[in-house]
Amino acid sequence: MVKKAICLISGGLDSCVASWIAKDKGFQIYALTFSYEQLHTKELQCAQDIAKQLPIQEHVVIPIPFQKFCKSSLLQNSEMPLEANTLDTIGSVIPSTYVPARNTIFLSIALGYAESIDAHSIFIGANAVDYSGYPDCRPHYFSAFQKMADLATKRGIQGRSIEIETPLLHMSKAMIIQTGVKLQAPLAKTWSCYQGNTYACGRCDSCLLRLKGFQDAGVHDPLTYQEYPVWYTQ
């Protein structure tokens, strides 16, 4: 019997690779994307493009009015932080790009979707190694959410847990990229930059982590950047 999986696809590198891992494991995939009033729609278009490369059953895009109740530099028209940290200090503090309760809201909706279609798993591309320090990307958080999911769902109390799958959680960015290359995931269709311009900025935390990952993986980043950090070898 083929198992069903909800794959959270944001348009970013990590969610793309996580989805290809679900594909490689033989899951029947239902893609889920959230339009949460980000300041740009670049990632949403990338999510659509990525989903088209998967053998999905359906792709659901859900709008959430985050701007009405959340404060984040990803949501409000404020100056986007650039080069706020060096690579050594990224993740040492919770940055202004943190969106309060984002993963909790996303996973809760995914949980309802999963139970409605009798899905076995939810795949999310969260990472706790090369990341910006968001509290809802930590292993303890996902362990706690799994316990809640087991208590809060019909499948859970029947002993058929909806598994919260975090295959990238303990991987370095380089390992994630190498896994994506191995699985032939469309990394060229992903977007990581906090800004939605024609080219990635090359200066924000997300760009720096991505570029360092590609460099460490020995793989050329297919994106074009407005500028490159001095340590990056193209």
N, C-alpha and C positions, 0 to 999 in steps of 0.2 A: 504494500500500500504506500503510495507516494504521500509524503508529509507536506503540509502547507507551512509557509513562513511569510511573515510580514517583514519586509525590508524597508527600513527608514532610509530614504535617499534624499540627501540635502543638496546634492550637486557637488559636494566636496570630495576630496581625494579619499578620505577614510571610509565614508559611507559607500562609495563606489566599490572599493576593494572588499568591504564586508559583504556587499551584495553578491559579488562574484564568488566569495567563499560559500555563501548559501547555495548559489547555482552549482558549484563544484560538488557540494554535498548531496545534490540531487533533489533539493526542495522545490516544490511548486511555489513560485514567487508571486506575492502580491505587494506591489510597490506603494509606499506611503510617503508623501511629501507635504511639508507644512509651509504655507505662505503666511509668515507671522509679522508682516509689515516691516521687513528689513528695509533699509534705506536704498537698496538696489535689488534688482530682480535677476541679476546675472546668474546667481546660483540656481534659481528656479528654472531658468532656461536650460542650464546644464543638467539639472535633475531630469528634465523631460528628455533630453538627448541621451542621457545614460540609460534611462528606463527603456528607451526604444531598442537598446542593444541587448536587453535581457529577454528571455522567453517568459514574459510575465502574463499573469491571468488578467490583471487590471492594474491601473495606476490611479490612485486616489490622491488628489491635492486638496488639502483642507486649509481654509483661511482661519487665522486666529488673530483677533485685534490686540496684539501685545502692547501697542503704543498707548492704549487706554489705561493700562494698569502696571506696566513695567518700565523701569528706567534702565537704559543701556545706550552706549555710544553706537551700537548697531541699529538702534531704533530711532533715536532722536537726532535732529539736525544739529549736531555739535561737531567740533573738529575731531576727525578720526585720529586716535593716537598713533603716531609713527615713531619708530625707533625709541619707544618708551623704555625698552629693555635691551640688554645685550643677550646673546644666545645663552650665556651663563646664568642670567637672572630671570629669563622668561619662566613663568610658573611659580616664582617665589612669592608673589602677591596675586590676589584676585584682581584682574584688570577691569577697566571700564567697559570692555566688550562682553563681560558676563551678562547674560540675560536671566534674571531670577526665575527659578523653577522651570526653565525651558525643557530640560530632559524629563522632568517629572510629568509635565503636561503632555509632552509628546508620547512618552511611554504609556501613560494612562489611556490616551486615545487609541494607541496601537493595541493595548490590551483589550479594549472593548471590541475593536475591529477583529482581533485574533479570535476572541471567543465567539463572535458572531459567525465566523466562517469555519470554526473548529480547527484553527491553526495550531500547530505544535510549538512554533517558535517565533520570536521577534528578534531580528538582527539589527543591531545598532553599531555604528562604527566608532564608538567611543575609545579613547586612548588615554592612558594615565602615565605615559612615559615622556614622549615629546609633545607636550600640550601646554596650554596657557594657564593652567592652575584652576580651572573651573571646578567647584566642589561636587557638581553632579557628573563628573567623569571619573570619580575614584572607585576602586574596587569595592569598598565598604558600602558605598551608595547602591551599587547594583545588587549586592548581596541582600541589602535591606529591601530594595524594591522587589526582588524575587520572593522574599518572604511575604511581603504585602500581597503580591499577585497570587500567591498560593492560597492566601486567606480570603481574598476578595472575589474569586471567580468560581463558577460552577465546576470548571475543569479541575481547579486546584483542590477543592474539597472532595472531588471524586478520585483524587490521586493521579490525575493526568495533567500535571503542571504545564502551563505555557512557559516555555523556557526563554529567559532573557539571555540571548546569545551576544557575547561581547568578544568576538574572536581576535580583535586587535588590541585589547585592553593592555596587555603587557608587552606589546611589540614596540620597538623603536620605529621612528618614521622610515628609516632606511629599510627595515624588515618589511614594513607595510608596502613600500614601493616595490621591493623585490617580489613580494607575494603577488601584487597586482600584475607585474610583468609576467610572472610564471603562469598566472591564470588568464592572461590576455585581456585583462580589464581595460576599458578605454580611458586611460589616464589623461589622454590629450583632451578629453571632453570635460574634465573636472575643473573646478575653480576654487581657490583657497583664499584669495585676497579679501580683506575687509572692505575694499572699495570695488565699485562696479564699472570701472573704466574699460576702455578697449584692451589695455594691457594691465597686467598685475603690477602693483606699485613697487614690489621688491623691498619694502621698508617696514611694513607692519609685522607683528609677531607671527601671524599665520604664514606670510610669504617667507620670512626668515626660516621658520621651522620646515617648510616645504623644500626650500632650496637646499638647506643643510641635509635633509633626508635624501634628496636626489644625488647630491654630491657624495654622501657616505655610501649610497647604494651603487655608485658607479654607473648611474643611468642619467641620460640627458633629459632634463625637464622640458616637455614639449611646449610649455607656455612661454610667451614673450613677456618680458618685464620692462617697465619704464627705466629702472636702474637695477644694478646688481650690487650686492655687498662686496666689499673689497676682498673678502676671503673666498668668494665663490669662483670656481674655475669652470668656465663654459666648455 
